[in-house]
């Protein structure tokens, strides 16, 4: 039987070595050490300036493209298993995303579990989205062209946010971008079983993160998006995931259910790719392809054109995800 490492795209092996050297936590004690080791010393930004704001004590970082606007906006929710991560850690990524898409990027810094369990992180990202819409004029944002986006746990929170926004009658969201989203706390899918013990984000890491987030709260669709029974009237969606990702099958299932609910949905599964591959190895063929696919989908949804018509050129991010490794 072919082993996990043998299935990894050779260009992605250096990133796998990083993952093996920096495993995510599985205990509260490990989490404290992990957070200390992954906290950036200071925010850096290779792609342009940013401005910091707050709403109800929730930090937000805004990256603006050149020109007078109004611009579309991407509301970015960082990853980290809902137990780690920050806007500081995603600053370079967001600056590149802004430059490449020609959109205002608003990154939110939500409270983390286990100190702040569900619904606190979702409440924070909800408040940040409301602030974005309320501040649209000041930010030179077109409120008709706002996308919600996130990776891993941030992708799961993005999916929960669009569900909550729909259920509460919130403003229309133009698009949602979910990069290998963390959607299902059950760990019963085929890939969750197949990849239970892999060296990247695995079942032990994921179970610990979900336990931190949910505590003793009964699971609901707004906490665990895979439980949502009705996916109708959600925004058009892009989902990306690697072939060798623990979340692969839950993400494929969610994409299929969105399609069955009449939601325009684009799904990409990248051969030989593990969780966090495009951040570990952005210049690899598959990493670069996934970033181009992201850019094209966002450009089409928010500008009405593909990246060939886009005014910006992508530059590889210097971001390292906060779930232990480029996960």
BELMONOR-V303961 format. One record per backbone hydrogen bond with DSSP energy under -1.0 kcal/mol. NH is the residue of the N-H (numbers start at 0). CO is the residue of the C=O. E is the energy in kcal/mol with one decimal. If there is no record, write none. Layout:
BEGIN
nh=NH co=CO e=E
nh=NH co=CO e=E
END
This chain:
BEGIN
nh=6 co=3 e=-1.2
nh=8 co=271 e=-2.3
nh=11 co=8 e=-2.4
nh=12 co=9 e=-1.1
nh=15 co=11 e=-1.5
nh=16 co=12 e=-2.0
nh=17 co=13 e=-1.4
nh=18 co=14 e=-2.1
nh=19 co=15 e=-2.3
nh=20 co=16 e=-1.6
nh=21 co=17 e=-1.5
nh=30 co=26 e=-2.1
nh=31 co=27 e=-1.9
nh=32 co=28 e=-1.6
nh=33 co=29 e=-2.8
nh=34 co=30 e=-3.0
nh=35 co=31 e=-1.9
nh=36 co=32 e=-1.9
nh=37 co=33 e=-1.3
nh=50 co=61 e=-2.3
nh=52 co=59 e=-3.0
nh=54 co=57 e=-1.7
nh=57 co=54 e=-2.0
nh=59 co=52 e=-2.4
nh=60 co=106 e=-2.6
nh=61 co=50 e=-3.2
nh=62 co=104 e=-2.7
nh=70 co=139 e=-3.2
nh=72 co=144 e=-2.5
nh=73 co=103 e=-2.9
nh=74 co=146 e=-3.3
nh=75 co=105 e=-2.5
nh=76 co=148 e=-1.9
nh=82 co=79 e=-1.9
nh=83 co=79 e=-1.2
nh=90 co=87 e=-1.2
nh=93 co=89 e=-2.7
nh=94 co=90 e=-2.3
nh=95 co=91 e=-2.2
nh=96 co=92 e=-2.4
nh=97 co=93 e=-2.5
nh=98 co=94 e=-2.2
nh=99 co=95 e=-2.7
nh=100 co=96 e=-2.2
nh=101 co=97 e=-1.8
nh=103 co=71 e=-2.7
nh=104 co=62 e=-2.5
nh=105 co=73 e=-2.4
nh=106 co=60 e=-3.1
nh=107 co=75 e=-1.9
nh=108 co=58 e=-2.4
nh=112 co=81 e=-2.8
nh=115 co=111 e=-1.7
nh=117 co=212 e=-3.1
nh=119 co=116 e=-2.5
nh=122 co=118 e=-3.2
nh=123 co=119 e=-2.3
nh=124 co=120 e=-2.2
nh=125 co=121 e=-2.1
nh=126 co=122 e=-2.4
nh=127 co=123 e=-2.3
nh=128 co=124 e=-1.8
nh=129 co=125 e=-2.2
nh=130 co=126 e=-2.1
nh=131 co=127 e=-2.1
nh=132 co=128 e=-2.1
nh=133 co=129 e=-2.4
nh=134 co=130 e=-2.1
nh=135 co=132 e=-1.2
nh=138 co=134 e=-2.2
nh=139 co=136 e=-1.1
nh=140 co=135 e=-3.0
nh=141 co=70 e=-3.2
nh=144 co=141 e=-2.2
nh=146 co=72 e=-2.9
nh=147 co=174 e=-2.3
nh=148 co=74 e=-2.8
nh=149 co=176 e=-1.8
nh=150 co=76 e=-1.0
nh=151 co=178 e=-3.0
nh=153 co=150 e=-2.3
nh=155 co=151 e=-2.1
nh=156 co=152 e=-2.6
nh=157 co=153 e=-2.1
nh=158 co=154 e=-2.3
nh=159 co=155 e=-2.3
nh=160 co=156 e=-2.6
nh=161 co=157 e=-2.3
nh=162 co=158 e=-1.8
nh=163 co=159 e=-2.7
nh=164 co=160 e=-3.0
nh=165 co=161 e=-2.2
nh=166 co=162 e=-2.6
nh=167 co=163 e=-2.0
nh=168 co=165 e=-1.2
nh=169 co=164 e=-3.2
nh=173 co=145 e=-2.4
nh=175 co=235 e=-2.4
nh=176 co=147 e=-2.3
nh=177 co=237 e=-3.1
nh=178 co=149 e=-2.5
nh=179 co=239 e=-4.1
nh=181 co=151 e=-2.1
nh=192 co=188 e=-1.8
nh=193 co=189 e=-2.8
nh=194 co=190 e=-2.7
nh=195 co=192 e=-1.2
nh=197 co=194 e=-1.1
nh=202 co=195 e=-1.1
nh=205 co=201 e=-2.6
nh=206 co=202 e=-3.0
nh=207 co=203 e=-1.9
nh=208 co=204 e=-2.1
nh=209 co=205 e=-2.6
nh=210 co=206 e=-2.6
nh=211 co=207 e=-2.3
nh=212 co=208 e=-2.2
nh=213 co=209 e=-3.2
nh=214 co=210 e=-2.2
nh=216 co=213 e=-2.6
nh=223 co=219 e=-3.5
nh=225 co=182 e=-2.2
nh=226 co=223 e=-2.6
nh=227 co=224 e=-1.9
nh=236 co=263 e=-2.5
nh=237 co=175 e=-2.2
nh=238 co=265 e=-2.7
nh=239 co=177 e=-1.9
nh=240 co=267 e=-2.0
nh=242 co=269 e=-2.7
nh=243 co=272 e=-3.0
nh=244 co=241 e=-1.4
nh=247 co=244 e=-1.9
nh=250 co=246 e=-2.3
nh=251 co=247 e=-2.4
nh=252 co=248 e=-2.5
nh=253 co=249 e=-1.9
nh=254 co=250 e=-2.4
nh=255 co=251 e=-2.5
nh=256 co=252 e=-2.4
nh=257 co=253 e=-2.3
nh=258 co=254 e=-2.2
nh=259 co=255 e=-2.4
nh=260 co=256 e=-1.4
nh=261 co=258 e=-1.7
nh=262 co=257 e=-2.7
nh=265 co=236 e=-2.8
nh=267 co=238 e=-2.3
nh=269 co=240 e=-2.1
nh=272 co=269 e=-1.5
nh=276 co=273 e=-1.7
nh=278 co=275 e=-1.1
nh=279 co=275 e=-2.4
nh=280 co=276 e=-2.6
nh=283 co=280 e=-1.5
nh=287 co=283 e=-2.9
nh=288 co=284 e=-2.2
nh=289 co=285 e=-2.2
nh=290 co=286 e=-1.8
nh=291 co=287 e=-2.3
nh=292 co=288 e=-2.6
nh=293 co=289 e=-2.2
nh=294 co=290 e=-2.5
nh=295 co=291 e=-2.8
nh=296 co=292 e=-2.1
nh=297 co=293 e=-2.4
nh=298 co=294 e=-2.8
nh=299 co=295 e=-2.6
nh=300 co=296 e=-2.3
nh=301 co=297 e=-2.7
nh=302 co=298 e=-2.4
nh=303 co=298 e=-1.2
nh=304 co=298 e=-1.3
nh=308 co=305 e=-1.7
nh=326 co=324 e=-1.5
END
